[in-house]
């Protein structure tokens, strides 16, 4: 379909990034930033491994005390990370 009038590039980009697959991939790329905002700098610095596979977030931390704290807060973490991402990226959180 040919456009008859010029469309601002901002509108085209907004339309492109609002597609569900693209929005999910962008949010997945920003997930480490969201993690730092949700848990704070100190706990984020203790995170040694952080990956998302098939809607399961795998987190490895260096401290057993931090691991226990994050384990008890995993439902809240999942909810807040999904909320910040704007799409449902995470279905479960595994803390090791």
Buried (B, 14 or more C-beta within 10 A) or exposed (E): EEEEEEEEEEEEEEEEEEEEEEBBBEBBEBBBEBBBBBBEEEBBEBBEEBEBEEEEBBBBBEEEEBBEBBBEBBEEBBEBBBEBBEBEBBEEBEBE
